[in-house]
């Protein structure tokens, strides 16, 4: 019976399971790098693509395949290719498709490494990137034209939580035949489905919410089967951004509890955001679930809940002092973990943007990003309260 007939939570537990001849309950770990063939003819036919089967673990692996199948089911995608990290997913999704002379239009609100790829690396290959205010649909209309090959955006963005109207942007892009790539990392597949909103490709850092416990690196590219066959397959096979079987196994187990974890993340984050928004020592609180957020209505339309990240600006030049006074929050540039984390974007994750780049995105020196975990929310608020005092 097809697993697709079942609801999402069942798919997150049962999707992609392939048991060996031993009938194991948990998904098996296949650590091998290569595979053997019963005869020379079978090897020939597999390499020629005339017979299904594994060739080499850089190309595919049974444990990795289970993770890919489960991710595709959850996302509603025809195909998933798992990568060694989120950034390898971003890079492969772009470079497998773009050629010298192409143009890209991207929202300006980007994670530091994404900004580096689009603004620094792609121009070395004679690919032009136009960075715009992604929240302004008129800017997408202005910059997307027949020369545009690809669209790239984050929504919500890290760390300023800008929300892009994915459906509107996809419609504009598809009128000129441009590919739409959405980095859905902050929302996670539990809260937002970009493919349903018109995106062509969705990329993830599975290191974040999908693992959710700070154990393993990984990434994913979700697309149509045709796009995978035409572009991603050959590129990834020969450049090798391969996810290890062990990490794939960890991420498989992470998917089983994703919906439940994300739900509690969001409940906790909402309470923290509401608390911060009323504190006299807080200048500004940025969270899509607050009515004060400039794209509150759009966020509510695109996302089922508002996420685990809360960003705020503390009054005065006290960001480091606040961070150092926290007891429960760990100082870390990661997010989406069961443990609550705090970081200072201007000097860590978005340092590479430079002072001018950060100024355009309003990433100030008094901005603090909180990744709200699964601790008791009252303990988290008490910790924040004592640090603010």
Residue, then its C-alpha position, 0 to 999 in steps of 0.5 A: x500500500x502506498x505510503x502517500x495515502x497516509x497523513x504527514x506524521x505517519x509519513x515522517x515515521x514510515x516513509x522511505x523505509x527499506x528493510x534488508x533481508x534481516x527485517x530490522x525495525x530501525x532503518x539500517x546503516x549501510x557504511x559501504x563505499x562501493x557495491x559488487x555485481x554478480x557479473x560484468x554484464x550487470x556492472x555494465x548495465x548499471x553504469x549504462x543506466x539500463x538497470x536499477x541499483x547502486x554504483x558508488x556511495x558518492x552517487x547513492x546509498x541505501x541509508x541516504x536514499x531512505x532519508x531522501x525518500x522521506x524528505x520528498x514525501x514530507x515536502x511534497x516533492x518528486x525528488x530529493x537529493x541529500x547533501x553534506x551540508x546546507x551550503x552545499x545544497x545552496x551551491x549545487x542548486x545554483x551552479x548545476x543550473x547557471x551558466x556564464x552570462x546568466x543573471x540572478x535576482x535575489x533578495x538582499x536579506x541573506x545568510x552570510x555564506x549565501x551572500x558570499x556565493x551570490x555576491x562574490x563567487x558567482x561573478x567570478x563565473x561571469x554570472x550577475x546577481x541583482x540584490x533587491x529588497x525582497x519584501x517589495x514586490x515592485x522591485x521583483x517586477x522591476x529586476x526580473x526580465x528575459x535575461x533572468x535565469x534564476x531567483x533566490x530567496x530566504x523567507x523568513x530571512x536570517x536574522x531580520x525575519x523578512x517575509x517574501x511573498x513567494x507566490x507573487x515572486x514565483x508568478x513574476x519569475x515564471x512569466x519569463x521562465x526563471x527558476x525559483x529557489x527558496x531557502x526554507x531553513x528558518x521555517x522548516x518543512x513543518x511550517x512552510x511548503x514553498x513548492x505549493x506556493x510556486x517555487x521550483x526548488x527548495x533547499x535546506x540545511x538539515x543540520x538545523x531543525x531536521x536534526x534538531x539536536x546539534x548532532x549532524x551536518x546535512x542538507x537537501x535539494x528538493x525538486x521535480x524528477x525532470x530537473x534532477x535528471x537534467x541538472x542536479x544529478x550529473x553535477x552532484x555526482x561529479x562534484x561530490x557534495x555527498x551526505x554520509x550514511x551515518x548523518x543520513x540515519x541521524x536525520x531520518x530519526x530527526x524527521x520522526x519527531x520534527x512536527x512535535x518538536x517544531x510545534x513546541x519550539x513555536x509555542x515557546x518562541x511566541x511566549x518569549x517574543x511577547x515578553x520581549x516586545x513589552x520589556x522596557x530595555x528592548x528597543x524592538x522585537x522581530x517575530x513573524x507571530x507578532x502583530x507589530x511585524x510588518x509582514x504579519x499578514x503575509x507570514x500568517x498566510x504562508x506559514x502554519x506557525x511563526x518559527x523558533x527564532x526571535x530577534x530583538x534589539x537591546x537598548x544601548x550598547x549592551x548586546x555583549x553584556x546581555x549575552x554574557x549574563x545569560x545562564x541557560x542560553x548557549x552562545x552558538x551560531x547554530x539554531x533549530x536545536x532543542x537547546x536554546x541558543x543566542x548569537x550576535x549576528x553582526x560579529x558572527x553569522x553576518x560579519x561577511x556582509x561588511x558594515x555597509x551590507x549590514x546597514x542595508x539590512x538593519x543588522x545593527x550592533x545591538x541586535x541579538x538572535x535567539x533560537x528558542x529551544x525545548x526547555x520550560x519556557x518560564x525558565x527561559x524567560x526568567x533567564x532573559x529577565x535576569x540578563x536584561x536586569 
